[in-house]
Amino acid sequence: MKVASRQISLLVAASSFTVIALLGASIGYFSQGPLVKGADSRPALSTAINVDGPDVKRIALTSHEGASLRWGNLSGRHRLVFFGYTFCPEICPVTLLNLSEALDILEGKGIEPDPIFVTVDPQRDTPEFLKEYLSGFREGFLGLSGEDAQIRKLSEAFKAFYERSDLSDDSEYYLMDHTSYIYLIAPDGAMLEYYPESTQPPELARKILANF
């Protein structure tokens, strides 16, 4: 598969960055939740965070199927949202696997929130590639790409952070620094909770279930 070969190429090219990236994740550099880069601690969740405001609803995106849509088209249901990118060497695929298993658990209890993967690297993550990448995980994920300005506006609504890594060179194998929480969003857009990417599937399912 193209995904597999591309990921292998990335892992080889980015090997010198991986230890640093993982160290960054362990101290919360990537797992910052609703705050900006450089904050010292995980803040208490603010119930004022709503990701379905009028301006946010108008954000134009493209699905992994190539369909044009607005963020507002996705409101009205519980959503589990993760910002990542397909070149991500470890955090993103592990998070999607954990989320996939948690969704299987929740489905067995009759709970089916919509899982959404928003790329922070639209330059490389075309709809075609997002579709191929997501096919390696549980069925039902919605992949979203679009113009960087639109992705940026959406991430700001979530108080999420991303940027091209300072450690990367100018090749196509650059890395992205990014917030790596899984966000639980209510049908009205209220942010109910967010979970570290390292949360194991049974615990993740239990915590999500507590909000239903």
N, C-alpha and C positions, 0 to 999 in steps of 0.2 A: 504494500500500500504506500501511497505517497506520504501519508501521515507518518508512518513508521520510519521511512527512510529520512524524512525531513527532521524528525525528532532525533534520530540517531546522529545526523550531521550536526545538529545543534549541540547535543551533549558532548560530542568530540570537540567542537570549536569553542564551546563555552566552559570547558573543564576547569580552566584557570579561575573562573569566576564562581563556580558552584559553591565552594566552601564558604566564600564570603557571603554569598546570597543566603545560604542556610543559616549562617551566623546572624545575618540581619533579621531573618525571620524569627529566630529564637529570642531576640531582644525586642521584638515588636516593631521592627522597621517596616515590614510588609503588612503585619497584622495590626493596623492601627485603628480600624473601625472608624466611626464618625469623628475624625479629627484630622489635622494636617500633619505633614511630614515634620518631624522634629519634636513632636509632643512627647512628654515624659511618661505618661500613664494613660491607661484606658479610662475614658470618662464614663460617668453614669449616663445611661441612655436618656435622651431628652424626648419626651412625648411630643415636643413641638416639631420634630422632624417628620415631614410628610413629603413623599416623593411623587405625589400626583397633583401638584399645584398647576394652575392654568398654563403657565409658561413651560413647565416640564412636560405636561401632556402633549404639547405641540412639537416636541423634539422628534425630528425625522430620523428614522432608522431603517435598516434593511435586515430582513431575517436570513437565516442560513439557507432558506429555500429561494432566496432572491426576491422576496416580496417586500414592497415598500409599506411602511406602517408608521404610525405615531405611537409614542410611549403611552399615550392615553388609551390606545386600543387595548392595552393589556390590563387596565384597571378593572375592578369589579370582582377579582378573585384574589385569594391568598397567593403570594409569590415568594419564591426563594431565589434571591438574586446574588450572583457572584461575578465580580470583575476580574478578568484574567486574560490570558492570551495563549495561543496554541503552541508557541515556541517555548513556553515556560518549562524549564527542565524538571521540576519536581513538584512544587507546591500546587500548581493548578491541576495536574492529572490526579494527584492524591486526593485533593479536595473534591473533585468531581466523582471519584470512586467512592469516597466516604458518603457524599451526598446521595449518590445512586443507591447505596445500600440502605441508607436511612429512609429514602423514598419507598423502597420495597417494604420496609417495616410499616411505614405509615399507610401504605396502600392496603396492607392486611387489616388495618383498623378502620378502613373507610375514609381516610384522610388523603387528599390528593392535591396539594398545592402545585402551582406551576413553577417548574425549575427553569431559570433563565441565566444564560451565560453571556455576559456582555464583554466583548473584547476591548482591551485598552491598547490594542495594536492594530488599528484598522488598516494601516498601510500594508501589512502582510496578510492579515486575516480577512480575506475576501469571503463572501457568502459561500462560494464553492468549497473553499478550504475548511471553513467552519463546519459545513455539513459533513465533510469527510471525517474531520476530527471528532465531532460529537457522536458519530456512528460507533465509535469505540466505547461508548458509555451506555447507560440505561436509555431506553427509548423515552421520548417525551421532552427532552431538553429543547429549549428554544435558544438558538444562537443569534446574537444581535451584533451587527457592525454598522458602519456608516461613516460620515465625515468626522474627522477628529474633533472639530468644534462642537458637534452634536454629542459625541461621546463624552467630551469634557464637561459639557453642561449637565448631562445626566449624572456623571460621577460627582459633580459638585452638589447636586440635590441630595445625594447619599452621604455627603461629607467624606467621600472617598478620595484617595490620592493615587496618582500614577505619573510616572515620567520615565523617559529613557535613562537607563543606568549610566552613571558617570564612569563605570568600569568597562563599559562596552567600547569596542572600536567602531569604525565606520562601515564594517562589512554588513552583510544581510543577517548575520548571526548575533545581532545586538540583543541585550536583555532589557527587560522593563522592571522597574521598581513599582510595586503597587500594593494597595490595601488588599488583604486576602480574607476578609470576613465573609461569611454567608449571611445575607440579610433576609429576615422574615418580614414581609410587607403585608399589611392588612388590605382587604378589598378597597378601602377608602384611601389607601396610600400611606397610612400611618406606619412608621417603622416600629414593629412590635419588639424586636430583639435582633441581635446579631451574634454570631457564633464563630469562634476561632476555627481556622481551617483544620486544626489538629484534632478537633472533637470527633471521637469515634462514633460510628454509625448508631449503636444502641442508645448512647447518651444523646446524640444529636436528635434522634427520633423522639426520645422522651421529652426533651426540651421544647421541640417544636409542638408536640402534641399538647403540652401544657398551655399553649396559646389558642387552642381550639375549644 
